[in-house]
Amino acid sequence: MEWYKFDLVAYDRATPNLNLREHGVYHLLLDLYYQTEKPLLNDLRWLKRKLSCSDRWDHQALIKVLSLYFILDPSDGCYHNA
């Protein structure tokens, strides 16, 4: 997919608790999710590599965003966007 609709109002309503780093992680995860048109692998090393996470704060932001906005589906073992 080359583009996706981004609803700014809905995003603002859903993300008031995110800091700057977490917003970046969320946007990159959404881009990856829609670019591949597949759920995200439940592989933190792979996700950290794809997002260029470089420190523990990036890792913490990734964990927080995954837990808030993605659902880990036990049937396929992947993260689906909530």
KANOR-V636882 format. One record per pair of residues at least 12 apart in sequence whose C-alpha atoms are under 10 Angstrom apart, sorted by sequence separation. I is the first residue (numbers start at 1). J is the second residue. If there is no record, write none. Layout:
I,J ; I,J
This chain:
47,59 ; 67,79 ; 69,81 ; 70,82 ; 66,79 ; 68,81 ; 69,82 ; 45,59 ; 48,62 ; 66,80 ; 68,82 ; 32,47 ; 44,59 ; 47,62 ; 66,81 ; 67,82 ; 66,82 ; 29,47 ; 32,50 ; 44,62 ; 32,51 ; 44,63 ; 29,50 ; 28,50 ; 29,51 ; 25,48 ; 28,51 ; 28,52 ; 42,66 ; 4,30 ; 25,51 ; 40,66 ; 4,31 ; 24,51 ; 25,52 ; 3,31 ; 25,53 ; 2,31 ; 1,31 ; 4,34 ; 40,70 ; 42,72 ; 3,34 ; 4,35 ; 39,70 ; 40,71 ; 41,72 ; 42,73 ; 1,33 ; 2,34 ; 3,35 ; 39,71 ; 40,72 ; 1,34 ; 2,35 ; 25,58 ; 29,62 ; 39,72 ; 1,35 ; 2,36 ; 24,58 ; 25,59 ; 39,73 ; 42,76 ; 43,77 ; 1,36 ; 22,57 ; 26,61 ; 41,76 ; 42,77 ; 43,78 ; 1,37 ; 21,57 ; 22,58 ; 25,61 ; 26,62 ; 29,65 ; 41,77 ; 42,78 ; 43,79 ; 21,58 ; 22,59 ; 24,61 ; 25,62 ; 29,66 ; 39,76 ; 40,77 ; 41,78 ; 42,79 ; 22,60 ; 23,61 ; 24,62 ; 25,63 ; 26,64 ; 27,65 ; 39,77 ; 40,78 ; 41,79 ; 21,60 ; 22,61 ; 23,62 ; 25,64 ; 26,65 ; 30,69 ; 39,78 ; 40,79 ; 41,80 ; 21,61 ; 22,62 ; 25,65 ; 26,66 ; 29,69 ; 30,70 ; 38,78 ; 39,79 ; 40,80 ; 20,61 ; 21,62 ; 22,63 ; 24,65 ; 25,66 ; 29,70 ; 38,79 ; 39,80 ; 40,81 ; 19,61 ; 22,64 ; 23,65 ; 26,68 ; 38,80 ; 39,81 ; 18,61 ; 22,65 ; 26,69 ; 26,70 ; 18,64 ; 33,79 ; 18,65 ; 33,80 ; 34,81 ; 33,81 ; 15,65 ; 30,81 ; 29,81 ; 15,68 ; 14,68 ; 15,69 ; 14,69
